[in-house]
């Protein structure tokens, strides 16, 4: 993954150069004005990052502009006459912009609609740093590496980091579908939203027949796939055998001008392994297929390079096979398609189904059940269910989706004082008439999808110079599906009913009408057996005391519970600590 890097230096005491330990082949733009020294840099050889300048602007583009009529110089022309939010509305693609407006002495940082690209900024009194990756700050003397313990606490609860937070003090992400405006003269920083998925879920539902909805969905998905392929000829898909990846592969196989290849990860545990189904789908579609079986060797090798791939701790175990597929496929393809967002856009998330069931229980009965379950620890599914049941506003249930530790336990784990962060997605305003599930899906897009799923996929692909593509999160496709009634998406209790109907045109029913096994990575079992030494290396009393982050006795208790139980929560909690320890070593070891 290549880095772009920019800074504003009000002190004018620092040299205008890169001052970081990355490749030499970088294009630079240096500006001195009455307020500050300004510095831009971008790799010269990376097609996904472009740095251009004219008399009015400096523009850095990270990602893919899919509107063929908008070259970087054409964007500069547009910006002379239009405000930045108008330009973002006109231009299709998945990209972020760093823009310096010389006329107004203002900076703009934008991020794409869902979070496939990143924009970080670090601000002190005299310095502002911007980049698409935290790694570009790592060796920069202007960046102070101080852990934000409130963010660490949140991560330990949920296994990932919610935007706009990062693991460092004074450092933030630009939120998805937002831009930041920074005024050089006043140093004022303003946040503005240029698009909101909630607006489309709030709209009246489309007045179409079922057949029209299915045909429109297929047409828009096909169009999204075509625009994301662009001129590429070597194309890959992460084929799990489920509806999402099977549909993408089926539609891509219609294009005979591309060299399509599919890649699958399998597991020795037959209860988890869907590789045989993926192989049958690839054979039916007549595409070249490769499969790789995940074992303890891959577990350890991927963990050892984890912090080189990801900017921050991300404790989704599925990151490991995603990293494996990205590495293996990069020898054969240039772009990699993933099915991220499919569960959410087609209303099939398992969590959403549970919420829908809870909502049907009268509130007094929910309170009674919650009281009965209350004595159980938050580490058990019963205690989590207890907290969900007692929420009078059913939308607040979302807070507990990925939580595996109570905040009280988190405070015991950490030596430094820690305060619970408010969730940004609590501020979402859905209209009263909107179906419960249509209120919850925007919450998922603004947190779990962007901060977990897309982070997982985009970083793994980018680390191996692959361009990640997620057609289910194409803006026009999402805007349409948001206006389709939930009862159509889940007709007769059929998961992903619309996608199922589309798939029937391409695959026989024996390949699609089967129980889904999910994608559970047996990492916990490996840590208890073949890879136990790795666990002991990173989580031991001597190391924990030396680092001074965690209370050793509390973390060792977590470890013991993991080793002696089969609880998903105990497994996830120790995995969260392990991933942080690996990341911490990468950033703070001398």
N, C-alpha and C positions, 0 to 999 in steps of 0.2 A: 504494500500500500504506500503510495506517495503522499507527501505532505505539502500543503501550502502553509505559508507562515507570513504574518504581518504584525507590525507593531507601531504604536504611537508613543513617542517619548517626549513628554513635556519638559523634562529636565535638560534635554539636548546634550546630555553628558555621555551617551553611549554611541559607540560607532555604528554607523548605518551598514550593518552586515548581518549575515545569517546567525553567526555566533552559536550554532548548534551542530551537533555531530551527525550530519546526514550527507547524502551524496553531493558532489561538487557541481553536478550538471543542472544548475538552477538559473532561471531568468530572474533578474532583480530590477526593481524600480525604486529609486530613492528620491524623496521630496523633502525639502526644507521650507517651512513656511513660518509665519510670525508666531504661531502657537506652539508648534512641535516639529520634531523630526519624524518623518513617516517612511516606513519601509515595507515593501512587498517582495515576496519571493514565491516562485512556483517551479516545479520540475519542467525542464524543457522537453523531455522525451515521453511524458505521460499524456495520452490523448484525452483522459478524463478530467484534466485540470488545465485551464487556459487563463493566461494573464495578458491583458491588452490595455492600451492607454491611448487617449486622444487629448485634445486641448481642454476638454471639460471633465473627463472622468478617468479614473483607474478602475478596471473591472477584473475581478478574479472569479472564474466559474469553476465549480467543482461538481461533476456529475454529467448527466446526459440530457442535452436539449433535443427533444424529439421532433419539434417543429422545424422542418427542413429549411423553411424560408428565413429562419432567424439565426444568422451567423453571429459570432461575438461582436463584430463591427456593426452589424445591423441592430443589435441590442443597444449599443452605445448611441446610435442615431435615435432609437425610440426613447431612450432616457432623456434626451434633450427636450422632448416635447411632452412626455407623460410622467406621471408620478410612478414611483416604483411599484405600488400595488396594482396599478393598471397594467404595467408590463408583466408582472407575475401572472395576471389573469389571462393575458394573451398568449403566453408562451407555454407550450406543453412540454412535459419532461419531468425527470427526477433530478433536481440539481439544487445547489445552494449558491448564493452570490455574496461576495464581499465587494462593496462599491464605495469608492471615495468620490464625492461630488466636489470638485475643485471650486465651483461657483459659490457654493453655500458653506464650504468647509464642514461638510457633514459625512459621516460614515454610515453605511447600511449593511447589516448582516441579515441574510435571509436563510430560511431552511425549508426544505421541500414539504409537501402536504402531510406525509406520514412518517418520515424519519429514516429514509434509506441513506441519506447523507447526514453529516454532522457539521455543526458549527460551534466551536468552543471560544469563549473569551475570558480573559483574566484581567482584572482591573485593580490597580492600586492608585495612590494619589498622583504618581508621576508616569505610570506605565499602563498601557493597554495592549495585550497580546491577542491575536486572532489566529485560529487555525482550524482545519478540518480534522485534526487529530491531536490528542493530548501528548502523543509521543514527540511531537515537534517542540514541546515545552521542556521535555525531560532534561536536556543538557543545556538549557538556556539559563544563563546566570541571572536573568531578570525575573525568573519564575521561582517563587518560594514554595517548596514542597511541604505543605502543612496539611495533615489529615483533617478533614471535616468530620468530627465524630458524630454529629447529628445525621449526616448522610450515611456513615458507617452503620449507625444504629438502624436506620431505615432499610439498608441493604440486608442486614442480618435478619430482619423480619420478613422481607419479601423476596430475597434472592436476586434482585436487580435494583438499579438506581433510577428513580423517577426524574424525568425532566422537570425543571431546568437544573437540577442539582448535579454536582460531580463529587468525587471523593476528595477534592482539594478545597481549601479555604479560598475565597475571593475568585473562584473559577466556576463558570456556568456554561450550560448548553443553551443555545437558542431553541425555543420550543417549536415543535412542528407547526407548519402553516402560519408562522409568525415571522416578523422581522424586527430587528433592533435598530433604532436610529440614535446615533451618537453625535452630539454637536461639539466640535472642537473648541469653540470659544467659551461656552458655558460649562462644558464637561457634563452636560445633562444627557442621561440615557433614558430613552423611551421605548416601550414595547408596543407593537401594534399587530393585530391579527388581520391577515389578508384573505383567509378562507376558513370555513368552519363546517365540518361534517354534520354537526348538530342541525344546521339550517336545513339540510336535505332530509333528515329524519323527521323534522318538524313539518315538512310540506304535506299537503293532502296526498293520499296514495294514488298511483296512476290508475286511470280508467281504461284498462286493457283486458282483453281476454287472456286466459292462461297461455294459449298458443302464441299470442303476440308477445307476452312477457318472455317466454322461453326463447323465441326467435330473436327478440331484441337483445336479450342477454348474450346469446351466442354470437350475434353480429358484433356487439361491443367488445366482447372478450377476444374475438378473432382479430378485431381492429387493434386492440391494445397489444396483443402478441406481435402482430405485424410491425407496429411502430417501434416496439422494443427490440425486435430483431434487426431492423434497419438494414444496413448493407453487410451485416455479418454473415459469414457462411458456416463457421464452425460453432454449433450451438449445442448446449447440453441442458438436460433437466435432471433434477434430483427426484427420481421416481421411487416413491415409497410403496405404490400399489393402491393407495387410497384414491378417493374421488378427485381431490384437488390436483395432484400431480399427474394422474391418469388423463384428466381432461386437457391439461396443458400439453402433455405429450401427444395426445390424439390430434389436437388442433395444429400443433407444430408439424406433425407428420404429413399434413396436407400440402405443405410447401416443399416441393421436390427440388427446389434450387439450393436448399441448405443441407449441410452434412450434420444430421441430428444424431446425437448419442445420449443414452440414458445411463444413470449411475445410481446404484442402490447400496445401502449398508444393511448387512444381515447380522443376526445374533445366533450363537450356538443354542440358546434356549428357544426351543421350537414354539413355545407359547408367546414369544415376543417377535419371532422372525417372520417378516412378510416378504423377504427377498424372493422366494419362489413365485409368489403372485406377481411381483414386479417383472420378473423374467418372462412370465407368460404374456403379460400385456405388451412388453417390448417385442416379443416374437410375433404376436398378432399384428402389431403395427409395422413390423419389418424394419426395426431400427436397431442399430448396434448397441449392445448392452454390456455393462460391466458391473460386477458386484464385489464388494469387499466386506469380509466378516470382521466385526469389531471384537478385539480381544484385549487382554491386559497389556500387551505390548503397545497397542495403539492408545490405550488409556494413558499410559505413562508418557509416551512420546508426545501426545497432544497436550497433556498437562504441562510438560516442561517448556513448551513454546507458547503456552496460553497467553502470558502477559506480553509476548511479542506480537500477538495477533490483536488482542482486545485492549482498548485504552483503559478500561476499568473492570473491576470484578463483575462477572456475570455468571451466576451459579445455576444456569439451566444446563442440565446434563446433556441435553441434545446438542449443545455447542460442540461436543467432541466428535460425534459422527459428521456434523456439518463441516468441521474443520478437515476431517479426513476426506470427505467427498470433494471439497474444494481443492485440496492438495492433489488428489489423484486425477481429477478431471482437467486440471490446468495444463496438462501436457497435451490435451487433445482438443479443447474448445476455448473460445474467447469470452463467451457469455454463458451464464448459468441461470436457468429459470427455477424459481422456487414457488411453492404454493402458499406462502405466508399470507394471512388475511382471509383465506377461503372459509375457515370455520366461522369467522365473525360476519363476513358479508352475506353468507348464506344461512345465518342464524342457526348454527348447529353446535355451538360450543357446549361441552358437557356441563360447565358451570352455569351457563344460562338456563339449561334445562332444569337444573336443581333449583335455581331461583324462581323459575316459573311455577314449579311444584310448591315451593314454600309460600308463594304469593296466594295460592289457592286455600291455604289454611287460615281460618279466622284468627285475627290478632290475639284475642284472649287465650286461645288454645296454644298459639305459638309461645306466648309468655309462660304458660304453664310448663310446656315441654322444656323451654329454656331454663326455667328454675330447676327442674329435675336434673338437667345435664350440667348445671353450673359447677358442682364440686370437682369435675374433671379438669385436668391440666390443659392449657392451651396447646400442648404438644399432641393432644389426641384430637381425632376428627370430631369427637363428641363435644368437646369444649368449643371448638371452632363453630360447630353447628349451633351450639347454645347462643353464642354471640350473634350469629346471623339471624336466628329466630326472633330475638328480642328487638330487632330494628323495626320501629314503627314505620319509618320511611324506607320502603323496601329497596330503594336505590342505594342506600348506605351499606347494603350487604356487600357491595363491590369491594369495600375496604378489606374484606377478609378472604378474598379469592385466593391470593398467593401467600397469605400470612402463615408462617409455621412457628413463630415465636411471639409471645406477648411482649409488649414494650417493657413491662416490669422485669422480665427475665433478661432482656437485652441490657437494661441498666446494670444488672448484676454481672454480666459478662465483661463489660468495659470498665477500665480503670478511670478514665476521664469522665466528667459529667456529660450527660447526653440528654437532649430535649427532643421530643417527638415532633417531627416535621408535619405540617399540614399538607394534605394531598391537593395538588393543583386541580385534579379533575373534579373536586367537590364543587367548583365554581360553574360547572356546566349547567345551562338553563334550558331544559326541555319544556315544551308546551304541555299543559295539563291533559289534552286529549290524546297525547301520544301513547302508544302501546308500551307497556313496561319494558319489553325486550328492546324496543327501539330507543328507550331512554338509556339502557345499559350498554348497547353496542358502541355508542360514541365514547363512553368511558373506557372501553377496552381498546379502541383505536388510539386514544390519547395517552395510554399508559402501557399496558401489556404488549400490544402489537408493536408500537414504536420503540419502547424502551427495552423490550426483551426480544421478541421475534425478529424484528428487522435489524436490531443491533447484532444479534447472533449471526444472521445470514450475511449481512453486508460486510462485516469485518472479516469473517472467514473467507468470503470470496475475494475481497480486496487484498487480503494478505498474499494471495497467489495470482495477482494481476488479472482476476476475472471480473467482469462487469455483472453485478447481480441484477436480476430482473424479476419483478413481482407483479404480473398482469392483474391479479385480483385486486390490487390497490391502484390501478389506473383511475385517474380522477373521474373521467366520464362514466366509467363502469360503476364506480362506487356511488356516484351521484344518482345514477339510475336505480341501482339495487336498493338504495336507501328509501326510495319512494315506492317500493314494492311491499305489499302487505305481508306481515309475518305469517299469516295463515296460508299464503301461497308458498312461501319458502319452506314451510314445514307441513305441507298438505298431507293429511292422513297419517301424521306422525312420521313421515319419511324424512330422514336427515338429508339436507341439501337437495330438496325435491327438484328444484330448477336444474341444478347441475347434473343430477341423476338422469333427467329427461334428455339433456344435451348428450351425455355420455352414451345413452342407448343408441345414438346415431352412429357411433364409432366402434363400440365394443360389445361383444355378446354378453348377455345377462350373467352367464356363469363366471365372468371375470369381474363383475361389479357388484352383483347381489350376494355378498358374503359378509360375515361379521368382521368389523375392523378391529385389529389387535392393538392399535395405538402405536406409539413410538417410545417405549420405555427403555432407557439405556441401563443395563445392569451394572452401572459403575459402583454402586454401593456394595454389591456382592464381591466385586473384584478387590475393593479396598479392604474387605475383611479376609481375603484369601491371598491370591497371587501378588497383589499390590499393597499389602499391609505395610511393607517397609517404607513406601512413599508417604503413607499417612503418618507413620511414626516420625519420619524425618521433619515434617512440617508442623506437627502438633505434638510437642513434648514439653515438659515442664521447663527445661533449661532454655529452650528457644523462646517460649512465651514470656519468661521472666526477663530475658535480655531485651526483647522488643518493647516491652512495657505498654502494650496496647490492651491486652486481655488480662483478666484475672485467671491465672493458671488453673486454680482448683475448679472454677466454674466450667472452663472449657474442657478440662480433662473429664469432668462429670458428663458433659455432652458426648465426648468421645466414648466413654464407657457405656453409656446408654445405647449409642449406635452399635457398638460391638456386641451387645448382649440382647438386642431386640430386632424385630422385623418391621418396626414402625417406619412408615414413609417420612414422618416428620423428623424423627431422630436422624434418619439418613440425610434428609435435605439440610438440616441444621448443621451437621458436621461438614457437609459438602460446602456450604456457604463459608464456613471458617477456613477450610482448606484452600478454596479458590482465592480468598483474600490473602492468605499467607503466601501463596505463590506470587500473586500480584505485588504484594508488599516487598518481597525479596527482590523482585525485578526493579522496582523503583527506588528502593532505599539501601540496597546492599552496596558497600563501598567497593 
